[in-house]
Amino acid sequence: MERGKRRYKTLMVLTLAALVFGTAATGFSDPGIDFDTLPVKGMVTMVDLGAKKCIPCKMMAPILEKIEKKYEGRAAIVFIDVWENRDQAGRFGVRAIPTQIFYDASGKEVSRHLGFMSEDDIVKTLSQLGVKP
């Protein structure tokens, strides 16, 4: 029980830090996302659910931008700000941010990761799904 309380307190501190210090937008987000098209049919899709003001999410933004360009036309890389689109957090079963969900080309969820995810780990996961860099 004590471990659960510490985890809760840590989460609250991180959330407050994100609110206080994380005021700059990441820039990586498509405000015109049609959520009904996710995951993208016929294409491996990575959905990153976070918030523009979340510190680990902001750290991932340049990585996601790079990956999006690198895999253009071969994989869909999508960022959803769940603070701006709260209904999507429930739809994707988000319990913490950032959360990355990977779908195969048939739209089946094949991998889920919580927290910051490095470029190498994203590339590795996409490679495991058959997407070449």
N, CA and C atoms as a LAMMPS dump frame, in Angstrom:
ITEM: TIMESTEP
0
ITEM: NUMBER OF ATOMS
399
ITEM: BOX BOUNDS ff ff ff
-5.0000000000000000e+02 5.0000000000000000e+02
-5.0000000000000000e+02 5.0000000000000000e+02
-5.0000000000000000e+02 5.0000000000000000e+02
ITEM: ATOMS id mol type element x y z
1 1 1 N 0.818 -1.193 0
2 1 2 C 0 0 0
3 1 3 C 0.866 1.262 0
4 2 1 N 1.974 1.235 0.745
5 2 2 C 2.87 2.39 0.816
6 2 3 C 3.457 2.704 -0.564
7 3 1 N 3.781 1.682 -1.34
8 3 2 C 4.328 1.877 -2.681
9 3 3 C 3.302 2.584 -3.57
10 4 1 N 2.056 2.209 -3.446
11 4 2 C 0.993 2.846 -4.221
12 4 3 C 0.852 4.319 -3.887
13 5 1 N 0.998 4.663 -2.604
14 5 2 C 0.913 6.063 -2.189
15 5 3 C 2.084 6.862 -2.752
16 6 1 N 3.279 6.272 -2.731
17 6 2 C 4.452 6.959 -3.293
18 6 3 C 4.283 7.185 -4.781
19 7 1 N 3.785 6.167 -5.483
20 7 2 C 3.569 6.286 -6.924
21 7 3 C 2.562 7.394 -7.211
22 8 1 N 1.494 7.456 -6.416
23 8 2 C 0.469 8.488 -6.585
24 8 3 C 1.071 9.872 -6.349
25 9 1 N 1.856 10.005 -5.261
26 9 2 C 2.474 11.292 -4.956
27 9 3 C 3.437 11.701 -6.066
28 10 1 N 4.213 10.761 -6.574
29 10 2 C 5.139 11.052 -7.666
30 10 3 C 4.382 11.52 -8.898
31 11 1 N 3.29 10.838 -9.227
32 11 2 C 2.476 11.216 -10.374
33 11 3 C 1.919 12.62 -10.193
34 12 1 N 1.48 12.945 -8.991
35 12 2 C 0.925 14.27 -8.724
36 12 3 C 2.007 15.345 -8.861
37 13 1 N 3.198 15.071 -8.348
38 13 2 C 4.3 16.031 -8.46
39 13 3 C 4.654 16.253 -9.922
40 14 1 N 4.742 15.178 -10.696
41 14 2 C 5.061 15.307 -12.115
42 14 3 C 3.976 16.073 -12.858
43 15 1 N 2.729 15.824 -12.512
44 15 2 C 1.618 16.528 -13.146
45 15 3 C 1.689 18.017 -12.821
46 16 1 N 1.938 18.348 -11.545
47 16 2 C 2.056 19.752 -11.164
48 16 3 C 3.241 20.415 -11.852
49 17 1 N 4.356 19.714 -11.939
50 17 2 C 5.535 20.259 -12.626
51 17 3 C 5.219 20.526 -14.089
52 18 1 N 4.495 19.613 -14.707
53 18 2 C 4.123 19.81 -16.11
54 18 3 C 3.226 21.022 -16.267
55 19 1 N 2.324 21.229 -15.318
56 19 2 C 1.425 22.377 -15.396
57 19 3 C 2.171 23.691 -15.158
58 20 1 N 3.101 23.674 -14.205
59 20 2 C 3.808 24.898 -13.854
60 20 3 C 4.886 25.247 -14.873
61 21 1 N 5.705 24.255 -15.246
62 21 2 C 6.862 24.529 -16.096
63 21 3 C 6.616 24.259 -17.57
64 22 1 N 5.625 23.475 -17.891
65 22 2 C 5.431 23.067 -19.274
66 22 3 C 4.445 23.94 -20.003
67 23 1 N 4.792 25.184 -20.211
68 23 2 C 3.839 26.095 -20.833
69 23 3 C 4.024 26.242 -22.336
70 24 1 N 5.143 25.814 -22.873
71 24 2 C 5.363 25.958 -24.317
72 24 3 C 4.78 24.765 -25.061
73 25 1 N 4.148 25.04 -26.174
74 25 2 C 3.581 23.968 -26.991
75 25 3 C 4.696 23.229 -27.712
76 26 1 N 4.46 21.967 -28.009
77 26 2 C 5.467 21.166 -28.683
78 26 3 C 5.525 21.439 -30.165
79 27 1 N 4.41 21.79 -30.763
80 27 2 C 4.396 22.012 -32.193
81 27 3 C 4.065 20.757 -32.971
82 28 1 N 4.264 19.581 -32.417
83 28 2 C 3.974 18.341 -33.126
84 28 3 C 2.558 17.912 -32.82
85 29 1 N 1.656 18.281 -33.653
86 29 2 C 0.269 17.879 -33.496
87 29 3 C -0.492 18.373 -34.705
88 30 1 N -1.403 17.582 -35.17
89 30 2 C -2.238 17.981 -36.287
90 30 3 C -3.616 18.289 -35.743
91 31 1 N -3.96 19.57 -35.636
92 31 2 C -5.269 19.908 -35.079
93 31 3 C -6.426 19.382 -35.925
94 32 1 N -6.147 18.987 -37.168
95 32 2 C -7.197 18.493 -38.045
96 32 3 C -7.314 16.982 -38.064
97 33 1 N -6.83 16.298 -37.037
98 33 2 C -6.887 14.842 -37.001
99 33 3 C -8.337 14.38 -36.978
100 34 1 N -8.636 13.439 -37.857
101 34 2 C -9.945 12.787 -37.832
102 34 3 C -9.763 11.514 -37.001
103 35 1 N -10.158 11.574 -35.741
104 35 2 C -9.922 10.469 -34.818
105 35 3 C -10.591 9.172 -35.269
106 36 1 N -11.642 9.29 -36.06
107 36 2 C -12.339 8.094 -36.545
108 36 3 C -11.501 7.288 -37.529
109 37 1 N -10.448 7.866 -38.07
110 37 2 C -9.598 7.156 -39.033
111 37 3 C -8.438 6.426 -38.358
112 38 1 N -8.383 6.482 -37.036
113 38 2 C -7.283 5.842 -36.308
114 38 3 C -7.692 4.499 -35.732
115 39 1 N -6.821 3.511 -35.8
116 39 2 C -5.571 3.491 -36.552
117 39 3 C -5.826 3.543 -38.057
118 40 1 N -4.829 4.002 -38.793
119 40 2 C -4.961 4.164 -40.243
120 40 3 C -5.063 2.789 -40.89
121 41 1 N -6.098 2.594 -41.677
122 41 2 C -6.314 1.303 -42.34
123 41 3 C -5.211 1.026 -43.357
124 42 1 N -4.697 -0.201 -43.327
125 42 2 C -3.691 -0.626 -44.294
126 42 3 C -2.292 -0.114 -44.028
127 43 1 N -2.069 0.508 -42.876
128 43 2 C -0.754 1.063 -42.567
129 43 3 C -0.433 0.868 -41.088
130 44 1 N 0.792 0.503 -40.793
131 44 2 C 1.237 0.443 -39.406
132 44 3 C 1.071 1.849 -38.83
133 45 1 N 0.519 1.917 -37.627
134 45 2 C 0.222 3.208 -37.006
135 45 3 C 0.785 3.252 -35.592
136 46 1 N 1.434 4.355 -35.285
137 46 2 C 1.861 4.633 -33.914
138 46 3 C 1.057 5.836 -33.446
139 47 1 N 0.325 5.654 -32.356
140 47 2 C -0.426 6.757 -31.762
141 47 3 C 0.258 7.098 -30.443
142 48 1 N 0.72 8.34 -30.347
143 48 2 C 1.337 8.821 -29.114
144 48 3 C 0.323 9.723 -28.436
145 49 1 N -0.09 9.332 -27.24
146 49 2 C -1.084 10.095 -26.484
147 49 3 C -0.38 10.784 -25.331
148 50 1 N -0.461 12.093 -25.331
149 50 2 C 0.223 12.87 -24.31
150 50 3 C -0.418 14.226 -24.19
151 51 1 N 0.406 15.223 -23.899
152 51 2 C -0.068 16.597 -23.789
153 51 3 C 1.075 17.527 -24.168
154 52 1 N 0.74 18.619 -24.81
155 52 2 C 1.765 19.574 -25.237
156 52 3 C 2.505 20.177 -24.057
157 53 1 N 1.89 20.154 -22.879
158 53 2 C 2.508 20.753 -21.702
159 53 3 C 3.147 19.727 -20.772
160 54 1 N 3.138 18.478 -21.149
161 54 2 C 3.747 17.399 -20.356
162 54 3 C 5.238 17.345 -20.697
163 55 1 N 6.095 17.354 -19.68
164 55 2 C 7.535 17.433 -19.908
165 55 3 C 8.068 16.232 -20.712
166 56 1 N 7.772 14.968 -20.34
167 56 2 C 8.268 13.865 -21.165
168 56 3 C 7.687 13.915 -22.584
169 57 1 N 6.455 14.382 -22.71
170 57 2 C 5.825 14.5 -24.034
171 57 3 C 6.567 15.537 -24.873
172 58 1 N 6.931 16.652 -24.247
173 58 2 C 7.685 17.688 -24.946
174 58 3 C 9.055 17.168 -25.366
175 59 1 N 9.642 16.302 -24.56
176 59 2 C 10.94 15.716 -24.902
177 59 3 C 10.812 14.786 -26.11
178 60 1 N 9.651 14.169 -26.256
179 60 2 C 9.44 13.244 -27.371
180 60 3 C 9.065 13.96 -28.669
181 61 1 N 8.577 15.181 -28.59
182 61 2 C 8.075 15.881 -29.775
183 61 3 C 9.073 15.907 -30.94
184 62 1 N 10.342 16.295 -30.714
185 62 2 C 11.275 16.312 -31.858
186 62 3 C 11.55 14.907 -32.407
187 63 1 N 11.505 13.913 -31.536
188 63 2 C 11.694 12.521 -31.973
189 63 3 C 10.545 12.117 -32.884
190 64 1 N 9.325 12.443 -32.475
191 64 2 C 8.153 12.085 -33.269
192 64 3 C 8.153 12.811 -34.613
193 65 1 N 8.576 14.068 -34.612
194 65 2 C 8.66 14.817 -35.867
195 65 3 C 9.637 14.138 -36.824
196 66 1 N 10.784 13.744 -36.296
197 66 2 C 11.809 13.078 -37.103
198 66 3 C 11.297 11.739 -37.634
199 67 1 N 10.686 10.957 -36.753
200 67 2 C 10.155 9.643 -37.148
201 67 3 C 9.059 9.806 -38.192
202 68 1 N 8.203 10.803 -37.995
203 68 2 C 7.113 11.028 -38.942
204 68 3 C 7.668 11.29 -40.349
205 69 1 N 8.696 12.107 -40.445
206 69 2 C 9.313 12.405 -41.749
207 69 3 C 10.014 11.18 -42.312
208 70 1 N 10.725 10.474 -41.462
209 70 2 C 11.514 9.314 -41.88
210 70 3 C 10.628 8.181 -42.426
211 71 1 N 9.435 8.029 -41.855
212 71 2 C 8.556 6.919 -42.221
213 71 3 C 7.35 7.361 -43.054
214 72 1 N 7.397 8.584 -43.566
215 72 2 C 6.276 9.104 -44.35
216 72 3 C 5.903 8.149 -45.486
217 73 1 N 4.615 7.844 -45.56
218 73 2 C 4.112 6.944 -46.595
219 73 3 C 4.219 5.472 -46.251
220 74 1 N 4.96 5.145 -45.177
221 74 2 C 5.131 3.739 -44.772
222 74 3 C 4.53 3.428 -43.419
223 75 1 N 4.394 4.454 -42.575
224 75 2 C 3.785 4.29 -41.251
225 75 3 C 3.156 5.618 -40.86
226 76 1 N 2.035 5.541 -40.174
227 76 2 C 1.372 6.746 -39.68
228 76 3 C 1.836 6.998 -38.25
229 77 1 N 2.337 8.196 -38.002
230 77 2 C 2.784 8.601 -36.667
231 77 3 C 1.873 9.748 -36.246
232 78 1 N 1.095 9.534 -35.18
233 78 2 C 0.065 10.501 -34.795
234 78 3 C 0.221 10.867 -33.325
235 79 1 N 0.175 12.167 -33.034
236 79 2 C 0.18 12.653 -31.662
237 79 3 C -1.213 13.175 -31.327
238 80 1 N -1.734 12.769 -30.178
239 80 2 C -3.016 13.274 -29.694
240 80 3 C -2.801 13.885 -28.317
241 81 1 N -3.158 15.158 -28.185
242 81 2 C -3.088 15.828 -26.889
243 81 3 C -4.359 15.472 -26.12
244 82 1 N -4.204 14.638 -25.106
245 82 2 C -5.378 14.161 -24.363
246 82 3 C -5.907 15.196 -23.372
247 83 1 N -5.155 16.256 -23.131
248 83 2 C -5.69 17.335 -22.309
249 83 3 C -6.636 18.19 -23.141
250 84 1 N -6.378 18.273 -24.435
251 84 2 C -7.261 19.011 -25.339
252 84 3 C -8.382 18.126 -25.887
253 85 1 N -8.147 16.824 -25.933
254 85 2 C -9.101 15.857 -26.486
255 85 3 C -9.326 14.749 -25.46
256 86 1 N -9.948 15.106 -24.359
257 86 2 C -10.101 14.196 -23.218
258 86 3 C -10.832 12.904 -23.571
259 87 1 N -11.763 12.955 -24.503
260 87 2 C -12.503 11.758 -24.885
261 87 3 C -11.587 10.692 -25.498
262 88 1 N -10.493 11.121 -26.108
263 88 2 C -9.581 10.164 -26.74
264 88 3 C -8.784 9.366 -25.698
265 89 1 N -8.558 9.953 -24.535
266 89 2 C -7.868 9.222 -23.458
267 89 3 C -8.672 7.987 -23.081
268 90 1 N -9.973 8.143 -22.928
269 90 2 C -10.832 7.005 -22.606
270 90 3 C -10.912 6.011 -23.747
271 91 1 N -11.032 6.518 -24.947
272 91 2 C -11.13 5.638 -26.118
273 91 3 C -9.911 4.728 -26.24
274 92 1 N -8.719 5.275 -25.985
275 92 2 C -7.49 4.503 -26.132
276 92 3 C -7.033 3.861 -24.822
277 93 1 N -7.8 4.025 -23.755
278 93 2 C -7.463 3.397 -22.472
279 93 3 C -6.194 3.947 -21.848
280 94 1 N -6.002 5.25 -21.928
281 94 2 C -4.794 5.88 -21.384
282 94 3 C -4.926 6.039 -19.876
283 95 1 N -3.906 5.566 -19.17
284 95 2 C -3.881 5.694 -17.712
285 95 3 C -2.775 6.626 -17.252
286 96 1 N -1.795 6.87 -18.126
287 96 2 C -0.686 7.774 -17.833
288 96 3 C -0.182 8.313 -19.169
289 97 1 N 0.456 9.485 -19.109
290 97 2 C 1.019 10.032 -20.337
291 97 3 C 2.507 10.264 -20.166
292 98 1 N 3.225 10.137 -21.243
293 98 2 C 2.786 9.724 -22.567
294 98 3 C 2.563 8.211 -22.647
295 99 1 N 1.678 7.824 -23.551
296 99 2 C 1.431 6.416 -23.88
297 99 3 C 1.569 6.269 -25.383
298 100 1 N 2.341 5.281 -25.812
299 100 2 C 2.48 5.004 -27.231
300 100 3 C 1.811 3.666 -27.531
301 101 1 N 0.954 3.667 -28.554
302 101 2 C 0.268 2.45 -28.96
303 101 3 C 0.624 2.187 -30.421
304 102 1 N 1.039 0.966 -30.697
305 102 2 C 1.396 0.558 -32.056
306 102 3 C 0.356 -0.414 -32.576
307 103 1 N -0.077 -0.181 -33.819
308 103 2 C -1.061 -1.031 -34.489
309 103 3 C -0.44 -1.595 -35.75
310 104 1 N -0.765 -2.858 -36.053
311 104 2 C -0.313 -3.424 -37.321
312 104 3 C -1.192 -2.883 -38.443
313 105 1 N -0.883 -3.275 -39.67
314 105 2 C -1.606 -2.746 -40.832
315 105 3 C -3.083 -3.128 -40.839
316 106 1 N -3.453 -4.177 -40.095
317 106 2 C -4.862 -4.573 -40.035
318 106 3 C -5.626 -3.805 -38.956
319 107 1 N -4.913 -2.967 -38.191
320 107 2 C -5.562 -2.168 -37.151
321 107 3 C -5.588 -2.821 -35.784
322 108 1 N -4.861 -3.921 -35.626
323 108 2 C -4.808 -4.626 -34.338
324 108 3 C -3.692 -4.033 -33.467
325 109 1 N -4.027 -3.732 -32.205
326 109 2 C -3.004 -3.243 -31.281
327 109 3 C -2.01 -4.361 -31.013
328 110 1 N -0.722 -4.065 -31.219
329 110 2 C 0.3 -5.087 -31.03
330 110 3 C 1.326 -4.723 -29.96
331 111 1 N 1.35 -3.436 -29.566
332 111 2 C 2.32 -3.028 -28.56
333 111 3 C 1.843 -1.747 -27.896
334 112 1 N 2.157 -1.636 -26.606
335 112 2 C 1.788 -0.438 -25.835
336 112 3 C 2.943 -0.132 -24.892
337 113 1 N 3.301 1.142 -24.789
338 113 2 C 4.397 1.574 -23.93
339 113 3 C 3.95 2.808 -23.15
340 114 1 N 4.299 2.862 -21.87
341 114 2 C 3.979 4.015 -21.027
342 114 3 C 5.258 4.77 -20.709
343 115 1 N 5.21 6.091 -20.813
344 115 2 C 6.356 6.918 -20.487
345 115 3 C 7.147 7.319 -21.714
346 116 1 N 8.249 8.009 -21.474
347 116 2 C 9.126 8.448 -22.558
348 116 3 C 9.611 7.231 -23.336
349 117 1 N 9.615 7.344 -24.661
350 117 2 C 10.097 6.259 -25.518
351 117 3 C 11.155 6.84 -26.449
352 118 1 N 12.33 6.236 -26.44
353 118 2 C 13.441 6.751 -27.241
354 118 3 C 13.224 6.492 -28.727
355 119 1 N 13.951 7.244 -29.532
356 119 2 C 13.894 7.053 -30.981
357 119 3 C 14.279 5.623 -31.359
358 120 1 N 15.348 5.112 -30.742
359 120 2 C 15.79 3.742 -31.04
360 120 3 C 14.695 2.72 -30.743
361 121 1 N 13.997 2.897 -29.628
362 121 2 C 12.936 1.957 -29.269
363 121 3 C 11.743 2.052 -30.217
364 122 1 N 11.433 3.256 -30.664
365 122 2 C 10.335 3.426 -31.625
366 122 3 C 10.71 2.754 -32.943
367 123 1 N 11.927 3.015 -33.425
368 123 2 C 12.396 2.416 -34.684
369 123 3 C 12.399 0.89 -34.57
370 124 1 N 12.845 0.378 -33.43
371 124 2 C 12.867 -1.069 -33.211
372 124 3 C 11.455 -1.651 -33.289
373 125 1 N 10.502 -0.994 -32.642
374 125 2 C 9.126 -1.482 -32.667
375 125 3 C 8.556 -1.433 -34.083
376 126 1 N 8.797 -0.339 -34.797
377 126 2 C 8.303 -0.245 -36.165
378 126 3 C 8.949 -1.314 -37.045
379 127 1 N 10.233 -1.579 -36.839
380 127 2 C 10.913 -2.641 -37.596
381 127 3 C 10.308 -4.005 -37.314
382 128 1 N 9.973 -4.264 -36.054
383 128 2 C 9.339 -5.526 -35.693
384 128 3 C 7.984 -5.687 -36.386
385 129 1 N 7.366 -4.563 -36.735
386 129 2 C 6.086 -4.598 -37.436
387 129 3 C 6.276 -4.614 -38.961
388 130 1 N 7.523 -4.725 -39.387
389 130 2 C 7.816 -4.852 -40.809
390 130 3 C 7.999 -3.56 -41.562
391 131 1 N 8.128 -2.448 -40.839
392 131 2 C 8.323 -1.154 -41.506
393 131 3 C 9.813 -0.843 -41.51
394 132 1 N 10.357 -0.678 -42.693
395 132 2 C 11.776 -0.398 -42.823
396 132 3 C 12.033 1.105 -42.794
397 133 1 N 13.133 1.515 -42.156
398 133 2 C 13.444 2.972 -42.089
399 133 3 C 13.79 3.548 -43.455
